[in-house]
Amino acid sequence: MGSKRPEIIGGKKNFWLRHGTEQFDLTHPSTPASPAIYPRIPLETTTAHVTIDPTKTALVIVDLQNYFLSPGLGRPPDAIGLKIVDRLLQSAIPACRKAGMPIMWLNWGLTEQDIDKMPPTIVKGFAADCNFDGERQINGLGSEIGPVELGDGSTINGGRVLMLNQWNSESYKPLEDQHEPQDMQVDKNRLSGFWGGTAAEEILEGRGIRTLLFAGANTDQCVGASLIDACVRGWDCLLLSDACATTSPEFSKQCFEFNVEGGWGFLLSCENLVKGVGNLQTGPDPDPEVPGVEQR
C-alpha cells in the first residue's frame, strides 16, 4: 500500500513537497512524481524539518569585509561581527565544504558610476557610521581612507571606501583565506545583492542553485534586504541565525527572524547545519523516516 502523496507547495516550475504539517522537501525534483533526489541533507529548523539538495545549495556570506571588521581601521576588537566570523570558520564553512556546497561572497564593491547614482538615503546611512575606536574618522562612500597599520605592524593603503578592488572592500582576512576557486564573488552596490543591479541572480541560475543559506551582517540590513529580494525572486531562503549579527537593537534581529520563520523561509543554527551535513543521505533508506517519499 503506497504512502500518502505529499502536498505540492508552489507552481509547476518552482515547488516544494510537504509531508504532513512540519516536513518540507526543498530538493526540487523535475516533477512532483519524480524519484527522490539524492544526495540530500535533512535539516532541523525552528519550525520544521527541511530537506535540501547540496548540489543546488549555496552559502551566501554578506558584507564581512575589512571595512566593517578590521581592527586596523579602528573597528572594536570585540565587535559582534568578529564572533560570527569565528562561527563561520569553525562550523558553517567546513560543513558546506564537506557537503560540496559553494559559497557566494556577497560584498560591497562600487564603481564611479555607482557613486554617481547612489540614492541619498544610502549615502546618509554610511555618513552616520561612527563605530570606530580611537581617533580615526572615515568619511562616506568613495572617500579615501589613507594608510592602515595592520596587526603584524605592516602598513597598507586602505583605499577608497567600499570601492572595487580596494583593501577595505576585500573579505576580512581570515575569511579571504577561505576563498576557493569554485566559490562565487559578487560585488553589490545597494544593501541588497538581489535587487537586479548585480550579477548574483545570473550566476546562481547558471550554477543551478535553488536554495540559499544566509550569513553575515547586518541581519536586519544588508543580510535582510538580500534575503527578502532573493525570496521574492524565487530562491529558497534559510537564515543561519547565529552566523548573522547586527549593531541594531536586539528587537530588530528578533523581528527579522520572526518574519523569516513566518513567511520568508526557515531559521536554523550553525549546529543544525553541521548535524544535517553529518546525516547526509546518499541513497534511499530501507525504512525511511520521512513519509510520502516514494523509493524507486
Secondary structure, 3 states (H helix, E strand, C coil): CCCCCCEEEECCCCEEEEECCCEEECCCCCCCCCCCCCCEEEEECCCCEEEECHHHEEEEEECCEHHHHCHHHCCCCCCHHHHHHHHHHHHHHHHHHHHCCCEEEEEECECHHHHHHCCHHHHHHHHCCCCCCCCCCCCCCCCECCEEECCCCCEEECCECCECCCHHHCECHHHHCCCCCCCEEEEECCCCCCCCCCCHHHHHHHHCCCEEEEEEECHHHHHHHHHHHHHHCCCEEEEEEEEEECCCCHHHHHHHHHHHHHHHCEEECHHHHHHHHHCCECCCCCCCCCCCCCCC
